[in-house]
Each structure stands twice: as C-alpha cells, then as structure tokens.
Amino acid sequence: MKKMIHKKIIILIITLIVLTICIIMGFNKNIYNKKPIKVVNNFSFNTNDAFDVEKMFNQKVDLNNYEIAYLSNDKLETFDESLEAGVYEVVIKDKKTSLEYESIVTVIDNSGPEIELNDKNTFNSNDYLEIATFVKNCKDNTSYECRYHVYDEEENLVSSFSHEVGEHTYILEAYDDNNNKTYKIINYVIDNGVEMSTKYGIYYSNAGFSSSNPIASQALSYVGISGYNCETFFFMSLFNTPGIKEQIHVYSDRQKFVDENRYEVSLLEAMPGDELRYANNGYGQPHVATYIGNGLAVHGGFNGSNVAVYDAIMPIATIPTVYRYKIQ
C-alpha cells in the first residue's frame, strides 16, 4: 500500500516537474518569438501632416517609456510635430533599459504659401501697379519669403500689369523655396474717374508700402539733406538701419555683409526697402536708390543736390536690377 502511495506521489511530482518545464519552455518560446523593438532607420513625413511618433517603431509601444529628441548643433532638442522641413538625426532612449536607438527623420515641405489679397480693385491708369498692390499678405511655413510669377489669361508669363482702361485678369503664382505653389486670380479695373493712389510720394492705398520697413524708413528720414552721392547715401541708409547696424560687427567688412545678405528679385516683386541698381542713370553713370513702394524711390543727391523721392523707373535711365536684404 505504501509503495503504491509512494509511486503515485513520485508520478505526481514528475508530472508537476514536466508541466513546469513545459510552461517555462513555452514562456521562453514566447519571449524568443516576440519581435525585438526596432526603430525605422529612415522615416519621412510632411509638414502639413500630423506626425505619429509610433510609426517610427516596428511595433506598438508605450511612448511614455521613451525619450525622443533630435540633434541640433550637437545638442539634444525636444522632438515635436512642428519641425521645419529638413533632415534630422533623431535619438530615442528607452527609459527602462537606457538603450538608445537612432533614426534619420526627413521632414518634407509640400505646402504652398498662404496668400491674402487686398480688397481694392479699381485704379487710375497713372497708378503704379505691382504685386504688392494686390497682395495684402503672403506667408509660408518654411521659406523666408514668398516669390511670385504673374501670368495673363493665356498663361503667358508677364513682367508688368496693364494700365489700359477696362477690366483685367491675371493669374498670380506664389511659390516657396521648395517650389510648392499657390495660385490666386487677380481681377482689377482701370478707371480714370478714380483718384490716383499716390501723390508726391504720399502713399494712400497700396498695402505693399509700409514706412515701417526699416530700410525704407531710414532712407526716407534723410530726404532733404544734401552732400551725399547716391552710393554713399544708400549705404549710409542701409548700415544705419535698425536690425542691420547691430549685426555689422560680426562681419569682417561691409561688403561681406552685402554678399551674404543680398539677393536678387524681379522688378515686379519690388518691395519697400529694396535696393535699385541702374547700370546707367541716363548720363553715362551707374546709380543706386532705395525703393519705397508704388513706383517711387529715395534717390541720393546728384552733384550735391538734395536727397529726394522720385520715380523708380526713370525715363532716361536703364531698368534697375532689384536686390533685397535679409534683416535679422
């Protein structure tokens, strides 16, 4: 009897051991078969899409267990959904194990600029028409500024707006540094029964002109003074402009500042504060002026004459090249 009991106990013990081994092996098998956590090496998303951080992992994870940052100037910065377009080296740290994963994240910009047009659409034929006449505001999510092309109704690229009496329609194309484009239709009427928008340099309606532009404001502050030729006057205005004079000291010379901060735009895109460079002022000499909007510019004195507001497009001078400066 005792032998049978002992035998049953031994069998029970062996059974329990076998079951335990099976359970352990099964558990280990599950661990072995579970995919190890990995991070996608190259991941891309668009600036206008909601970025799902979980997509950077090969399986569902609890994001609270991870710290996610990106390298900027060799420093870790908080990673979020508002990164500008570019390529980022992302570091992901497991808080529990301290393991770190690295990934390359590319943020792609595919959004065109946002454009807001002015309400005014009736002008006198003597008004100066440019892009700033019609565009109230243009902003882009990544680029320093909007750039433009203008097309007629036959989709031909044009370099000026018509001043003929009647109705006119153009297609405005605004594009950013990544060539993302936004289109707006410009409709306006030329009617000589309406008052001119500009008189003697006083700006009435064109939102493109703003005396708050620091370069234009600085140039206007010198109107009426004498003794400065155009070149001296322009750079005196430029280098005394708030936002520019404070940063000049970081450049080895002023020409280096010009080379690194000046870039060319089309005449149709001219905005207050732009530099106008004339190959010939009509008297065989080069000339430079500061654009203030609506076809007007501040010109440095010639042969000792006073600094004055005058037309940007001068009858006997060559058509100017237009340059713009980045202001911090």
Buried (B, 14 or more C-beta within 10 A) or exposed (E): EEEEEEEEEEEEEEEEEEEEEEEEEEEEEEEEEEEEBEBBEEBEBBBEEEBEBEEBBEEEBEEEEBBBBBEEEEEBEEBEEEBEBEEBEBBBBBEEEEEEBEBEBEBBBEBBBEBEBBEBBEBBBEBBBBBBBBBEEBEBBBBEBBBBBBBBEEEEEBEEBBBEEEEBEBBBBBBBEBEBEBEBEBEBEBEEEBEBBBEEBEBEBBBBBBEEBBBBBBBBBBBEEEEBBBEEBBBBBBBBBEEBEEEBEEBEEEEEBBEEBBEEBBBBBBBBBBBBBBEEBEEEEEBBBBBBBBBBBBBBBBEEEBBBBEBBBBEEBBEBBBBBBEBE
